[in-house]
Amino acid sequence: MIEAKIPDLHITSGQSPYIRKHNWDVEELSSFWAITKEEVNDIVSDIVRERLVHKLKEDLEIDCSYSIDWVRFRVNIFQDAKGYSIAFRYISKDIPTLEKIGLWETITRLLDKQKWLILVTWPTWSWKST
């Protein structure tokens, strides 16, 4: 996932994992087994800190982060009819420059101002976290 720069990994009880590539293609990892409900629960237990367990049980969904060594992920865990499902989004340690992401010069100048709050919003699934 990291070496191939695949942004998303989706795990659902009773299915093989899925990946979503940068071009929005979704591909089942059919070389993997169908992950059982118990295996997904074990993954959830490894990820969710004690203080968030109650929130997950109450809201049936939680957003959190997870790190393994130097690798970071944004994680969404939610419960559906099959049990828990997990979506991992790889967060690169390399932060792109403003020029690389194509930020306009006018907006770049706003970042030099003091005591401003700038909200950057886009629709869901529009690469805000990358």
N, C-alpha and C positions, 0 to 999 in steps of 0.2 A: 504494500500500500504506500509506504513512504518512498521507497526507491522508484516506484513507478509513478509517483505523484498522483495517485488516485485519491480524490478528495473525500469520498464517502464510502462507508461500510455499513450495511444494514443487516442486523441479526434479528430473526423472528423464530419463535418456537415452532418446531415441526418443519422447517425449511432449511435449505442450504443458504449460506450467506449470499448477499447481493452486493455489488459495488456499483457506484455511479461515477462515470468518468467525466472529465472536463467538458466533453462535447455532449453531455446529458444522456449518453447511452447508458442503459442499465444492463448489467450482465450478471447472471447467476453463476456462482462459483460451484459448478456441478461436480468438481473434483472433491469437494467437501461433502461430508455426511449431512443429513438433515439434523439440525441441532435440536436436542430435546428441551422440553420445558425446564427440566432440572438443570441442564447445562446453562441455559440462559439465566436462570435464577442465581446460579453460582457466579456468573459474570457480573450480574447486578450487585451481588453481595460484595464482590471485590472492588467495585467502582464507587458505590454510594457510601458516604461517610455516615456515621451513626446519627449525626444531627439532621441528616436529610431523609432518613428512613421513614420517619413519621410523615413528613411532607409527601413522600412518594406514595405511601399507603393511603393518605387522605385525598390527595389530588389525582392519583393514578397517573401522574406525569411529573417529570422533573428535568430541568436543564442543569448541567453541571460541567465541570472540566475534569480531565483525567490526564495524568502524566506518567510516562514510563521513561525513566532516565531523562534524556533530552528531548523526547518526543511528546508533543501536547495534542490533545483532542478536545473538541467541544462535543458534548454527549447529550443526547435526548433519550430518555427512557420513558416509555409509556406502556400502559396496560391495555390490551385489547382482548377479544374473546379467547384467543389462544394462550394468553399469559402476557409476559413482558416482551416488548420489542425494544431494540436499541439501535440508535443511529449514531455513528461516530463520524465526526468531521475532522480531518487532519488539519492542524494549524501549523503552518510553516514557521520556523524560527527566523527565517529571512524576511524582514519587513521591507516591502518595496518602497522605493523613493517616490516622491510626489510626481516626478517627471515620468517614472515608469508606469504609474497608473493613469497618467494622462490628466491630472488635475489642472484645471485652468489657472493661469497666472493670477487672475483676479481673486480666486478663492485662496490661492497660496498666500497672497498678501494679507488676507484676513487672519491667517494663522499667526501673524506677527502682532496682532492687537492683544491688549491685555483686558481681562475681565469680560471676555466674551464667552458665550456658550454656543457652540456650533453643533447642530444635530445633523448627522448624515443618515438619510433614510432612503431605502429602496424597497421594492416589493420582496416578499419572501422568495427565496431561491435565486437571488440575484447577486450572489458572491460578495455580500457585505463583509464576511469574516476573512476574506483572503486578501 
